[in-house]
Amino acid sequence: MILYVLRYYPTLTETFAHDEIRRLREMGMSVELAAFGARGDPGADPPGFPVHAAPHRLGWLPWLPRLALELLRSPGRWLQPESRDRRVLWLAALLRQLGARAVHVHFAGEAAQWAQAACARVGLPSGLTLHATDLFRPHPALPAMLATARWRVSISLHNARWLLDRYGVQSAVIPCGVDPARLGVAREVGTGGQGGQGGQEGPPEFVAVGRNVPKKGFPLLLRALAGMQEDFRLHLISDHPPVNDPRVTVHGLLPRAAVYDRMRRARALILPCQRGPDGDMDGIPVVILEAMAMGVPVITTAISGIPEVVDGAVGWLLPPGEIAPLQEAIREALADPAGAARRGQAARARVLAGRTLEAQAAAVARLLRAGQGAPDPVADGEGIG
């Protein structure tokens, strides 16, 4: 059995880990999940697989004998603060209880640090999938985590080069993918989201999706809209505060089915990603791939790994941080709905040709199987080195 470890679960975002586990289990692999905390997002997907949650408050009491036993198993590690951490002891005891053979962690942050310490106690191999904030706003222990990991996964060629250039380590490049069946029926060719879709009347709609963090570029998007006179609607699915613009509706974070329903009506997805003041930036947001798989073109920016999937054939790829090109792309999508629809159909074909959950899970499965018995498996797809 392979135990996946996450810092938070369940959550409305970071759905790539949930989907990866689900698909690996459908392929016949024994995979379970452990999480150190939960964000408490309402409407998150039910897991459909075993989830082991770290105890909370009085929930630690039944675990105290096992934690004490785990501490006594390796007295030589008492001098290592992370090895005495109750979360590390809990995960080590859980690994023994489950008979796990390996551990895989999404994001090289606190969860990875605790998981690696637990694996050191139990004598198990572990690996990492690195995404975005864990690379561009790194944990101080990132070099040590990279050195300890038996295998390392990057979700883009850009990130793999980043790891090699800055830390001298190689990684397997396994892009996140989407499940076309989960997304439902794609938009019909030629609709372009005009009039809300499906015969509905009203102004053309756009959608933007993401947490309210600087790297998503939502303030830039709202400034761009404020300087436009055209008649359209923006549906902002985010924990962003309310917006004083009658054309903008802030929905809050929504379950995936509701997000997909709104995206399917849109002329385009708008996600003006940028580098935040703290250096953080997106990798390749999965919502971009989801929109593309539905036949919805994307208005986004040339940052990080995004140009690996988006170009002028499937949407609009803009310089980050600039208002005028963003406004021009929106105007072009408004003026030419048929052209937007053609880009959307090209986007769907691109995703189905190689950015599916099936391809992602198959590559991860091969890497995990190799990682349990051989050091440093690098490239299942494309390796950087």
Secondary structure, 3 states (H helix, E strand, C coil): CEEEEEEECCCCCCHHHHHHHHHHHHCCCCEEEEEEECCCCCCCCCCCCCEEECCCHHHHHHHHHHHHHHHHHCHHHCCCHHHHCHHHHHHHHHHHHHCCCEEEEECCCHHHHHHHHHHHHHCCCEEEEECCHHHHCCCCCHHHHHHHCCEEEECCHHHHHHHHHHHCCCCEECCCCECHHHHCCCCCCCCCCHHHCCCCCCCCEEEEECCCCHHHCHHHHHHHHHCCCCCCEEEEECCCCCCCCCCEEECCCCCHHHHHHHHHCCCEEEECCCCCCCCCCCCCCHHHHHHHHCCCCEEEECCCCHHHCCCCCCEEEECCCCHHHHHHHHHHHHHCHHHHHHHHHHHHHHHHHHCEHHHHHHHHHHHHHHHCCCCCCCCCCEECC
